[in-house]
Amino acid sequence: MSGPPQADDGLRRIAELEAELAIVRREVDGRRVAEARWRYLLNNSPFGIVIYRPDGTVRDANPGMAAIYAMTDAERELVLSHYNILEDPQLAGTPTGDAVRKAFAGEAAVLPTTEYKVTTPIEQTFIHRWLEGVIYPIHNADGSLREVVSVQLDISEKTAAQEEARASVRIVRERLAELEQLYATAPIGLALNDTDLRYLRINEMLAALNGAPVEAHLGRTLRQVIPELAPMAEPLMKGVVETGEAVLGHEIRATPPGDPASEGTYLLNVYPLFDEAGRVRAISTVVQDLTPQKAAEEERLRFEAKLQHAQKLESLGVLAGGIAHDFNNLLVGMLGNAELAMQRLEPDSPALRYLEGVRAAAVRASELTNQMLAYSGRGRFAIEPVDLNALIQELRHLLKTVISKKADLRLDLAEGLPSVEADASQVRQVVMNLITNASESLGDAPGLISVRTGVAELDAETIATCVLQEGLEPGPRVVLEVRDTGCGFDEPTRQTIFDPFFTTKFTGRGLGLAAVLGIVRGHGAGIRVTSEVGEGSCFTLYFEPAEAPPPSNDVEAVQPAAARTTTATVLVVDDEAAIRQVSRDMLEDAGYRVWTADDGERALELLEQGGDEVDLVVLDLTMPRMDGAEALKLMRAAGSTHRVVLSSGYGEEAAVERFQHLDLAAFLKKPYTGRALLDVVEQVLGV
């Protein structure tokens, strides 16, 4: 039988309940602390955290998620109340969608790295976000799915840095590839050497300049590869290694490998390369081949020298032509007055001898003017096919009288030599001048003078060595060569031997070779000179072959004309008063009526006033105010049919060719004698 409850049992039960309550309180407090900690971590985590219910709706999302997706508070609340990840159409069929389905099926999954484009709420611009993370399920005690947690990390900065690093690597690789290509294809020589001067790198250009392949250089020094080049380059390279100072713009001249007959010019630059401690760790060598530029510069200087020489010759030619023209006018007066005086003296007058001396001196002076005209290139007269062999044979006996008695003259004349288009009298002068010059180079010593003719092919290389090159074209030429064994001359002398009045003799006019040059120029021929001091000289002339054979040497005898009387009127037009006076006296003595004019304008006035009375006009070519050329054109333009004899100290061929359309009756070359003037007038008028 049980008794009433004891007080001790109640107390014990109360104590047990209090203990249980304390445990519950501790558990509640622990949960509160854990919840507070979880909420703190959730709100302050740098990760984007979203907690999904089992049905896919959002239970919670921390501020980190809103920051990642640039959401406003309103947008975040909208996601919390309406978004369902299982119904998001953008995830269907994507790796992210597969990971979500896997997590809701109860298995954790890794969210793939994904690029998101989101619109910022303030600036309304697209921004890029790169995200990675995990998604995992949380189960209840009974194993059922309680929730799914998605944790994402914004790796945009990391991704950008990686992309920037990859871009930098790509750019570096591209630049290295460009440098490699530049190194390989650079038109200059490039090399890298260590401090012992061994080649670490060398490009194809420098290897080619050194005359050895790239492989033959690597690991070896220049002295080991090309010993002959080392003394010029290695001291410079060693100096850069020792001092750390670059060598810039150093020119060296060396024989290119495989071409011992030539010499090249190279520009050398050597630069030091330093390590972090400031020590020279290697040297870079840059070599530029200046040989083509040097050759071009030398060619330019040669061309300029030739141009200056040609301009000098042209200027001197104009001067010589002008002097010859004025001198011819004076000689006409001298010859004419001497002849008139001789005609008026008795045959036994002692003055005749002196006047004959004056006339002879004037004739010799006219030869000097011919030389001056020849130098000026305006002395071409009668151009016709000329047989050089026959011309030289005709001069042979005369030549022996003008050369040194100790000189041996030998002729080597080629058989079947083609004729040349030339003025025979001028070619005779050339031969005489060249042989006289050769004789004088022998002096009083015995020696040989040889004259050779032949046919040769004139090529571009030979043209480049000729004194006169303008207008010369490659092709077959008739060659005239005069060689001697005399004293010869050096290069500076060779540059001046054709200048007027240049001579190496103590006395002499110095016009011989100048006239030769003018004649050769006037014939469009070439002339080449070779000489060495003490070894003699050789003058080689190249003439264009003629198409027609030379004319016959048979000369028809000229019968003296019977004396005739005439009343013809001749108009003499010349700016030189002495010529007008002498011509008047000569023609009036022969029975002609004579009018005179001092220039073209006055002549036109006389013809306009009384042109019907004039039967013939003797017209000077060169005059002040209006020259003969302009006067003749105006005469023909006005309908004048007067017969015109053109008078000039210049060549007949050029004058006739220039005025052939103006119906010239004849040409009278200055200086002329009275007999020559009368002969031309009588021939034109048929007297």
MONORDA-V184523 format. One record per residue. SS is DSSP state (a for helix, b for strand, c for the rest). PSI is psi in whole degrees, -180 to 180 (none if undefined). BURIAL is # if it has 24 or more other C-alpha atoms within 12 Angstrom, else .. Layout:
[[SS:PSI:BURIAL] [SS:PSI:BURIAL]]
This chain:
[[c:127:.] [c:149:.] [c:178:.] [c:153:.] [c:143:.] [c:148:.] [a:-30:.] [a:-35:.] [a:-41:.] [a:-42:.] [a:-39:.] [a:-38:.] [a:-39:.] [a:-42:.] [a:-39:.] [a:-42:.] [a:-40:.] [a:-38:.] [a:-43:.] [a:-40:.] [a:-39:.] [a:-40:.] [a:-44:.] [a:-44:.] [a:-43:.] [a:-39:.] [a:-43:.] [a:-45:.] [a:-39:.] [a:-40:.] [a:-39:.] [a:-44:.] [a:-44:.] [a:-41:.] [a:-41:.] [a:-43:.] [a:-44:.] [a:-43:.] [a:-39:.] [a:-47:.] [a:-40:.] [a:-44:#] [a:-25:.] [a:5:.] [c:140:#] [c:-9:.] [c:154:#] [b:116:#] [b:128:#] [b:131:#] [b:123:#] [b:144:#] [b:168:#] [c:-25:#] [c:0:.] [c:-8:#] [b:163:#] [b:125:#] [b:-40:#] [b:152:#] [b:129:#] [c:167:#] [a:-27:#] [a:-38:#] [a:-42:#] [a:-37:#] [a:-41:#] [a:-43:#] [c:9:#] [c:45:#] [c:146:#] [c:170:.] [a:-39:.] [a:-42:.] [a:-36:.] [a:-42:#] [a:-35:.] [a:-39:.] [a:-42:#] [a:-31:#] [a:-21:.] [a:-22:.] [c:138:#] [b:115:#] [a:-29:#] [a:-16:#] [a:8:.] [c:112:.] [a:-23:.] [a:-18:.] [a:-10:.] [c:127:.] [c:14:.] [c:160:.] [a:-35:.] [a:-43:#] [a:-38:#] [a:-42:#] [a:-39:#] [a:-47:#] [a:-37:#] [a:-41:.] [a:-42:#] [a:-15:#] [c:-2:#] [c:13:#] [c:133:.] [c:151:#] [b:155:#] [b:128:#] [b:126:#] [b:153:.] [b:126:.] [b:143:#] [b:128:.] [b:141:.] [b:116:.] [b:156:.] [b:126:.] [c:143:.] [c:-24:.] [c:-56:.] [c:-12:.] [c:44:.] [c:153:.] [b:135:.] [b:154:.] [b:136:.] [b:131:#] [b:123:#] [b:148:#] [b:157:#] [b:-163:#] [b:160:#] [b:129:#] [b:153:#] [b:154:#] [b:127:#] [b:157:.] [c:175:.] [c:-30:.] [c:5:.] [c:-3:.] [c:158:.] [b:122:.] [b:-44:#] [b:167:#] [b:129:#] [b:129:#] [b:125:#] [b:121:#] [b:146:#] [b:132:#] [b:109:#] [c:27:#] [a:-46:#] [a:-42:.] [a:-45:.] [a:-43:.] [a:-42:.] [a:-43:.] [a:-42:.] [a:-40:.] [a:-40:.] [a:-44:.] [a:-41:.] [a:-40:.] [a:-43:.] [a:-42:.] [a:-44:.] [a:-42:.] [a:-43:.] [a:-41:.] [a:-43:.] [a:-40:.] [a:-40:.] [a:-41:.] [a:-43:.] [a:-39:.] [a:-44:.] [a:-43:.] [a:-43:.] [a:-40:#] [a:-34:#] [a:3:.] [c:140:.] [c:10:.] [c:160:#] [b:132:#] [b:140:#] [b:155:#] [b:125:#] [b:147:#] [b:-178:#] [c:-13:#] [c:10:#] [c:15:#] [c:142:#] [b:123:#] [b:-38:#] [b:153:#] [b:138:#] [c:171:#] [a:-36:#] [a:-50:#] [a:-36:#] [a:-40:#] [a:-40:#] [a:-37:#] [a:-13:#] [c:26:#] [c:151:#] [c:164:.] [a:-44:#] [a:-30:.] [a:-16:#] [a:-38:#] [b:128:#] [c:2:.] [c:162:#] [c:167:#] [a:-37:#] [a:-32:.] [a:-28:.] [a:-53:#] [c:87:#] [a:-34:.] [a:-22:.] [a:-20:#] [a:-44:.] [a:-24:.] [a:-29:.] [a:-38:#] [a:-38:#] [a:-37:.] [a:-43:#] [a:-41:#] [a:-38:#] [a:-37:.] [a:-41:#] [a:-42:#] [a:-38:.] [a:-21:.] [c:12:#] [c:135:.] [c:153:#] [b:121:#] [b:138:.] [b:37:.] [b:121:.] [b:136:#] [b:147:#] [b:128:.] [b:159:#] [c:122:.] [c:139:#] [c:132:.] [c:0:.] [c:70:.] [c:-15:.] [c:-10:.] [c:172:.] [c:133:.] [b:159:#] [b:132:#] [b:139:#] [b:122:#] [b:129:#] [b:129:#] [b:127:#] [b:140:#] [b:148:#] [b:130:#] [b:152:.] [c:-175:.] [c:-26:.] [c:0:.] [c:10:.] [c:148:.] [b:119:#] [b:-21:#] [b:170:#] [b:145:#] [b:131:#] [b:131:#] [b:123:#] [b:127:#] [b:129:#] [b:109:#] [c:3:#] [a:-48:#] [a:-42:.] [a:-41:.] [a:-42:.] [a:-41:.] [a:-40:.] [a:-43:.] [a:-39:.] [a:-39:.] [a:-43:.] [a:-39:.] [a:-42:.] [a:-44:.] [a:-39:.] [a:-41:.] [a:-40:.] [a:-44:.] [a:-39:.] [a:-43:.] [a:-40:#] [a:-38:.] [a:-44:.] [a:-40:#] [a:-43:#] [a:-45:.] [a:-34:#] [a:-43:#] [a:-42:.] [a:-46:.] [a:-41:#] [a:-41:#] [a:-42:#] [a:-43:#] [a:-39:#] [a:-50:#] [a:-37:#] [a:-38:#] [a:-41:#] [a:-42:#] [a:-38:#] [a:-34:#] [a:-44:#] [a:-42:#] [a:-50:#] [a:-45:#] [a:-46:#] [a:-37:#] [a:-44:#] [a:-41:#] [a:-41:#] [a:-39:#] [a:-35:#] [a:-29:.] [a:-6:.] [c:155:.] [c:149:.] [c:-27:.] [c:14:.] [c:132:.] [c:-17:.] [a:-20:.] [a:-38:.] [a:-40:.] [a:-39:.] [a:-36:#] [a:-37:#] [a:-40:.] [a:-46:#] [a:-43:#] [a:-40:.] [a:-39:.] [a:-38:#] [a:-43:#] [a:-36:.] [a:-34:#] [a:-31:#] [a:-37:#] [a:-41:#] [a:-34:#] [a:-39:#] [a:-41:#] [a:-41:#] [a:-37:#] [a:-42:#] [a:-39:#] [a:-9:#] [c:13:#] [c:21:#] [c:22:#] [c:129:#] [c:-100:#] [c:105:#] [c:127:#] [b:165:#] [b:130:#] [b:133:#] [c:107:#] [a:-39:#] [a:-47:#] [a:-39:#] [a:-43:#] [a:-39:#] [a:-38:.] [a:-34:.] [a:-7:#] [a:-49:.] [a:-38:.] [a:-38:.] [a:-37:#] [a:-21:#] [a:-19:.] [a:-12:.] [c:167:#] [c:144:#] [c:-22:.] [c:-1:.] [b:138:#] [b:113:#] [b:121:#] [b:137:.] [b:130:#] [b:86:.] [c:122:#] [c:139:.] [c:148:.] [c:30:.] [c:129:#] [c:150:#] [c:165:#] [b:151:#] [b:109:#] [b:170:#] [c:115:#] [a:-41:#] [a:-37:#] [a:-37:#] [a:-37:#] [a:-42:#] [a:-39:#] [a:-49:#] [a:-46:#] [a:-46:#] [a:-42:#] [a:-42:#] [a:-38:#] [a:-43:#] [a:-41:#] [a:-40:#] [a:-42:#] [a:-28:#] [a:-23:#] [a:-30:#] [c:-136:#] [c:0:.] [c:149:.] [c:152:.] [b:-178:#] [b:135:#] [b:121:#] [b:137:#] [b:123:#] [b:141:#] [b:158:#] [b:-172:#] [b:135:#] [b:159:#] [b:118:.] [b:115:#] [c:174:.] [a:-35:.] [a:-40:.] [a:-39:#] [a:-38:#] [c:-20:#] [c:-1:.] [c:152:#] [c:-45:#] [c:118:#] [c:-20:#] [c:126:.] [c:-9:.] [c:132:#] [c:148:#] [c:147:.] [b:178:.] [b:143:.] [b:151:#] [b:127:#] [b:134:#] [b:121:#] [b:131:#] [b:118:#] [b:144:#] [b:165:#] [c:31:#] [c:-154:#] [c:-24:#] [c:-175:#] [c:164:#] [c:179:.] [a:-45:.] [a:-37:.] [a:-40:.] [a:-31:#] [c:-16:#] [c:-2:#] [c:-22:#] [c:2:#] [c:142:#] [c:139:#] [c:8:.] [c:134:.] [c:147:#] [c:0:#] [c:157:.] [c:-38:.] [c:160:.] [c:155:.] [c:-30:.] [c:23:#] [c:-5:#] [a:-58:#] [a:-30:#] [a:-43:#] [a:-39:#] [a:-46:#] [a:-43:#] [a:-42:#] [a:-44:#] [a:-43:#] [a:-44:#] [a:-26:#] [c:0:#] [c:26:#] [c:177:#] [b:155:#] [b:133:#] [b:136:#] [b:129:#] [b:141:#] [b:151:#] [b:144:.] [c:125:.] [c:-4:.] [c:4:.] [b:-177:#] [b:160:#] [b:124:#] [b:120:#] [b:125:#] [b:140:#] [b:111:#] [b:148:#] [c:131:#] [b:146:#] [c:152:#] [c:-33:.] [c:153:.] [c:158:.] [c:152:#] [c:163:.] [c:147:.] [c:-3:.] [c:129:.] [c:127:.] [c:132:.] [c:135:.] [c:122:.] [c:136:.] [c:139:.] [c:146:.] [c:148:.] [c:134:.] [c:158:.] [c:151:.] [c:154:.] [c:20:.] [c:152:#] [b:131:#] [b:129:#] [b:115:#] [b:120:#] [b:112:#] [c:142:#] [c:-12:#] [c:118:#] [a:-37:.] [a:-38:#] [a:-43:#] [a:-43:#] [a:-45:#] [a:-44:#] [a:-42:#] [a:-48:#] [a:-44:#] [a:-47:#] [a:-39:#] [a:-35:#] [a:-29:.] [c:2:#] [c:5:.] [c:151:#] [b:140:#] [b:128:#] [b:153:#] [b:152:#] [b:145:#] [c:-4:#] [c:179:#] [a:-36:#] [a:-44:#] [a:-37:#] [a:-42:#] [a:-37:#] [a:-44:.] [a:-41:#] [a:-34:#] [a:-36:.] [a:-42:.] [a:43:.] [a:-25:#] [a:-23:.] [a:-16:.] [c:127:#] [c:-25:#] [b:141:#] [b:122:#] [b:108:#] [b:120:#] [b:143:#] [c:-42:#] [c:114:#] [c:156:#] [c:172:.] [c:-77:.] [c:118:#] [c:178:#] [a:-34:#] [a:-48:#] [a:-40:#] [a:-42:#] [a:-41:#] [a:-43:#] [a:-35:.] [a:-48:#] [a:-35:.] [a:-30:.] [c:1:.] [c:10:.] [c:136:#] [c:18:.] [c:141:#] [b:133:#] [b:128:#] [b:118:#] [b:133:#] [b:132:#] [b:155:#] [c:-11:#] [c:175:#] [c:146:#] [a:-41:#] [a:-48:#] [a:-40:#] [a:-47:#] [a:-42:#] [a:-37:.] [a:-35:.] [a:17:#] [a:-28:.] [a:-7:.] [a:14:#] [c:64:.] [c:142:#] [c:-35:#] [b:172:#] [b:135:#] [b:113:#] [b:135:#] [c:150:#] [c:139:#] [c:155:#] [c:170:#] [a:-39:#] [a:-40:#] [a:-41:#] [a:-47:#] [a:-39:#] [a:-44:#] [a:-44:#] [a:-45:#] [a:-39:#] [a:-45:.] [a:-41:#] [a:-11:#] [c:32:.] [c:none:.]]
